[in-house]
Amino acid sequence: MDMKIFNKHKKLVLLVICYSIIIIITTFSIFYFRERLLSAGIANTIDYQQYDKHYAIITSNMDLPFWESVYEEAKIEAKKHNAYVEYIGKDLSTTYDTQVLLRIAIDCAVDGIIIESNESLEVTKLINEAVEKGIAVITVLKDSPKSTRQCFVGINNYNLGKTYGQQVLKIWDKHTKRILVLMDASKQNTNQNIIYSSIREAILQDAAKSKQLDIQTVAINNNNTFSSEEAIRDIIMDTDNLPDIIICLNSIDTRCAYQAVVDHNKVGKIDILGYYNSQDILSAVQKEIIHSTISIDAKQMGALCVQALDEYKATGHVSDYLPVDTQLITLKNVNNYLKKEN
């Protein structure tokens, strides 16, 4: 009986010792890491910066290098004006459409909104609501002309179409017949129509060449890269109606078009007129997979958007339209752009 009591007592002592060791180790660990944090100056200091103004930027296809470049330059320019630019919807697990992101920005009561707009009634109403609440709105690349936005920062779509048309005439030979202009099916705006009309106008100026040319449009769903790839692959695989020239009006279609041409051994059979100047697009121009591409100064675009917001906030006035520079990139000058990218 005494032996049983002794064993129980022994187990109790061992448990007490074990718990004591755990408590000592835990206490020592807390003390140790607290001292490390204090010595690093992290425990009692928070690194933050205050800004006078909070701007929001809203675009579709947020992961495109073009919009990344616009956003990064907008942030740099905003710091000069003691403002912070937030990319609404970036890095979220769920993708939201423009209307939802615009509603979020309005409800957050930001000081200004930079938005790649469209001409839908819903977006127009939300832009008008933002302006009524004292939020300045700048549309970028794609406008909302029926809204009360303060300024549009973009390119001259008529001149852009004219440049594409002139390139078609340079490529033309007696075998050139079918031209496809890839249009974004998800966008409701007149910008694409202006570009297309200008392409036709430029080509029709050469009566002899235009007589044998058949210019058509194809609606491409650009909501994601996979849908664009599939649609363009179907075009390339249709050997009975193979286009001689494909004109791309955005960077997604440009990348998908040249990749499809390479994958299906159509290099040299189809000429591609592209859009934007990312590293892979420039490389394709250098390899003569893409005949030429239109470069839009994304950095200038980002800076102009913030400048327009700041000017309006300071004076209550800003120009209705601010143009962004474009440049035609061909085999002759592509190496200059590749050097800049590198």
Helices and strands as residue ranges (DSSP letters): H 2-40, E 53-58, H 65-80, E 83-87, H 98-107, E 112-115, H 121-132, E 136-140, E 151-154, H 157-171, E 178-184, H 191-204, H 207-210, E 214-220, H 225-237, G 239-241, E 245-248, H 251-263, E 271-275, H 279-286, E 292-296, H 298-315, E 321-323, E 326-329, H 334-341
